[in-house]
């Protein structure tokens, strides 16, 4: 129970710290998006689901291993994912979002590989992120071309 609360508190804390201001986020919302991005209103719901999967995966990973290094790997993934919008909004450079998105996907792949021998459900809960992350990275890459 304590591990569940600590993991949740860390996730909320990282989300709170790496959250752009309203003014910064307003700039991000004004950017042009690819025409095929017709499901943008669903993106917050997709991310809520992915964060729920992160939480469950980290908790299962901890239960299976009691490994602080594995928890550090989950924290790095969380920092990469959460810093995507924050970094874009802070720097007003979409290329940083593309780079962070790709780095996060690579890190997530490594994390899934590391946790797989210990807990099948833990690595399977990373699949939604591993499927969604390339879509987000592609959107950001295309947004770079639309917002020069």
PLY file of the C-alpha trace (Angstrom):
ply
format ascii 1.0
element vertex 148
property float x
property float y
property float z
element edge 147
property int vertex1
property int vertex2
end_header
0.00 0.00 0.00
2.83 2.39 0.82
4.50 1.74 -2.54
1.22 2.52 -4.34
0.95 5.88 -2.55
4.59 6.80 -3.13
4.42 5.98 -6.84
1.23 8.01 -7.16
2.70 10.96 -5.25
5.83 10.95 -7.44
3.72 10.87 -10.60
1.51 13.74 -9.43
4.56 15.71 -8.25
6.36 15.35 -11.58
3.17 16.32 -13.40
2.80 19.40 -11.22
6.43 20.52 -11.60
6.71 19.87 -15.35
3.50 21.55 -16.37
3.61 24.61 -18.64
1.93 27.81 -17.54
-1.45 28.72 -19.02
0.19 31.41 -21.17
2.80 28.99 -22.46
0.20 26.32 -23.16
-2.04 28.85 -24.95
0.84 29.44 -27.39
1.10 25.67 -27.96
-2.65 25.39 -28.63
-2.46 28.12 -31.31
0.03 26.13 -33.39
-1.10 24.54 -36.66
-1.71 20.78 -36.57
-1.61 18.24 -39.41
-4.94 18.00 -41.25
-5.22 14.28 -40.49
-5.22 14.95 -36.72
-9.00 14.77 -36.41
-8.96 13.08 -32.98
-7.10 15.79 -31.05
-9.90 16.21 -28.52
-9.32 12.58 -27.46
-5.61 13.06 -26.74
-6.08 14.04 -23.06
-8.13 10.88 -22.50
-5.48 8.80 -24.24
-2.82 10.26 -21.95
-4.91 9.62 -18.84
-5.09 5.98 -19.89
-1.36 5.85 -20.56
-0.56 7.38 -17.17
-2.84 4.84 -15.49
-0.94 2.10 -17.29
2.40 3.66 -16.18
1.17 3.65 -12.60
0.02 0.03 -12.69
3.16 -1.07 -14.51
5.45 0.64 -11.99
3.53 -0.85 -9.08
3.67 -4.35 -10.60
7.35 -3.86 -11.41
8.05 -2.87 -7.80
6.03 -5.77 -6.43
7.91 -8.23 -8.65
11.43 -6.91 -8.09
11.69 -4.43 -5.20
14.33 -2.83 -7.45
15.14 0.84 -6.91
17.00 0.93 -10.22
13.85 -0.21 -12.00
11.87 2.51 -10.21
14.50 5.03 -11.31
14.00 3.83 -14.89
10.24 4.42 -14.54
10.97 7.89 -13.15
13.21 8.73 -16.12
10.45 7.62 -18.50
7.94 9.76 -16.62
10.29 12.76 -16.76
10.79 12.31 -20.50
7.06 11.99 -21.18
6.02 14.86 -18.94
8.77 17.16 -20.20
7.54 16.95 -23.82
4.92 19.71 -23.67
6.71 21.62 -20.92
9.94 21.82 -22.96
8.15 22.79 -26.17
6.20 25.52 -24.37
9.23 26.77 -22.44
11.52 27.01 -25.46
8.90 27.45 -28.21
10.88 24.90 -30.20
8.91 21.94 -31.55
12.11 20.13 -32.48
12.80 19.59 -28.78
9.46 17.85 -28.45
10.30 15.60 -31.40
13.64 14.70 -29.82
12.16 14.11 -26.35
9.32 12.07 -27.84
11.74 9.81 -29.67
14.02 9.52 -26.62
11.01 8.61 -24.48
9.97 5.89 -26.90
13.49 4.42 -26.90
13.63 4.58 -23.09
10.17 2.99 -22.85
11.30 0.16 -25.10
14.32 -0.40 -22.88
12.18 -0.29 -19.75
9.72 -2.81 -21.19
12.65 -5.08 -22.03
14.06 -4.70 -18.50
10.77 -5.40 -16.71
9.59 -8.23 -19.01
11.56 -11.04 -17.30
10.06 -10.07 -13.94
6.42 -9.31 -14.75
4.52 -9.92 -17.98
1.66 -7.59 -16.98
4.12 -4.80 -16.12
5.70 -4.76 -19.56
2.35 -5.26 -21.29
1.03 -2.15 -19.55
3.79 -0.19 -21.32
2.45 -1.21 -24.75
-0.12 1.62 -24.98
2.68 4.16 -24.53
4.95 2.35 -26.98
2.16 2.43 -29.57
1.07 6.02 -28.91
4.46 7.67 -28.53
5.43 7.36 -32.22
2.10 8.97 -33.17
2.80 11.94 -30.89
6.35 12.22 -32.19
5.10 12.14 -35.79
2.53 14.85 -35.03
5.22 17.04 -33.47
7.56 16.46 -36.40
4.82 17.46 -38.84
3.90 20.46 -36.69
7.52 21.65 -37.08
6.99 21.84 -40.82
3.64 23.65 -40.46
4.86 26.23 -37.90
8.19 27.52 -39.14
0 1
1 2
2 3
3 4
4 5
5 6
6 7
7 8
8 9
9 10
10 11
11 12
12 13
13 14
14 15
15 16
16 17
17 18
18 19
19 20
20 21
21 22
22 23
23 24
24 25
25 26
26 27
27 28
28 29
29 30
30 31
31 32
32 33
33 34
34 35
35 36
36 37
37 38
38 39
39 40
40 41
41 42
42 43
43 44
44 45
45 46
46 47
47 48
48 49
49 50
50 51
51 52
52 53
53 54
54 55
55 56
56 57
57 58
58 59
59 60
60 61
61 62
62 63
63 64
64 65
65 66
66 67
67 68
68 69
69 70
70 71
71 72
72 73
73 74
74 75
75 76
76 77
77 78
78 79
79 80
80 81
81 82
82 83
83 84
84 85
85 86
86 87
87 88
88 89
89 90
90 91
91 92
92 93
93 94
94 95
95 96
96 97
97 98
98 99
99 100
100 101
101 102
102 103
103 104
104 105
105 106
106 107
107 108
108 109
109 110
110 111
111 112
112 113
113 114
114 115
115 116
116 117
117 118
118 119
119 120
120 121
121 122
122 123
123 124
124 125
125 126
126 127
127 128
128 129
129 130
130 131
131 132
132 133
133 134
134 135
135 136
136 137
137 138
138 139
139 140
140 141
141 142
142 143
143 144
144 145
145 146
146 147
